[in-house]
Amino acid sequence: MWILAFIFFQSILNVFSEELHSSLYFVNASLQEVVFASTTGTAVPCPAAGAPPASLRWYLATGEEIYDVPGIRHVHPNGTLQIFNFLPSSFSKLIHDNTYYCTAENPSGKIRSQDVHIKAVSREPYTVRVADQKAMRGNVAVFKCIIPATVEAYVTVVSWEKDTVSLNSAMLHDHSRSAWASRSLCSLSHS
């Protein structure tokens, strides 16, 4: 009888001891978006951890567990999701512009990270231009800098030039009353 009571008591202590030493937590819960160049690829760590070590898995936002695609996408044993560099012709929206999440599971339970949008950007040469405008003499003409859609989100217009001379807002106002030279262009910065 004493032996049964001792075994029962020991098993209860083991359960409580295991719960006291077991944890599951987020390491970086603020990770929401990863933008990377197609020429470099990226490695995204699962933002969760635990003690004892948690089993980490990645999923698409649809709930489908992701799988390795040799040379394209790989989940490392430590839970890091790696997307390899690729040629622009190999772009796949399913892999290179999608929303993922990670789960961590151990004896404490299971937790799910918030969604992480992973987006590849191709580094390709591009050209900007000024949209043609017509205006009658004495009226105001509004010029627009045309930026290709593939880079529009990553480029900002920082200045305007006319015949290689930078124009400030006062000059723009003065020039709006006269004929513009055909060589107006916009200057850009990359973000």
TACOR-V19642 format. One line per field, one symbol per residue. ss: DSSP state (A for helix, B for strand, O for the rest). psi: psi as a letter, one per 40 degrees, with the letter a starting at -180 (. if undefined). Layout:
ss: ???
psi: ???
//
This chain:
ss: OAAAAAAAAAAAAAAAAAAAOOBBBBOOOOOOBBBBBOOOOBBBOOOBBBBOOOBBBBBBOOOOBOOOBOOOBBBOOOOOBBBOOOOAAAOOAAAABBBBBBBBBBOOBBBBOOOBBBBBBOOOOOOOBBOOOOOOOOOOOOOOBBOOOOOAAABBBBBBBBOOBBBOAAAAAAAOOOOOOOOBBBBBBBO
psi: ddddddddddddddddddddehihihdgeehdhhhiidedaihhihfiiihihihhiiiideehhiihhhedhhhideehhhhiiiideehhdddegihiiiihhaddahihiiihhhhihhhiiihiihhhihiiheihhhihhhhiddedeeihheiiihfehihiddddddeeeihiiefiiiiiii.
//
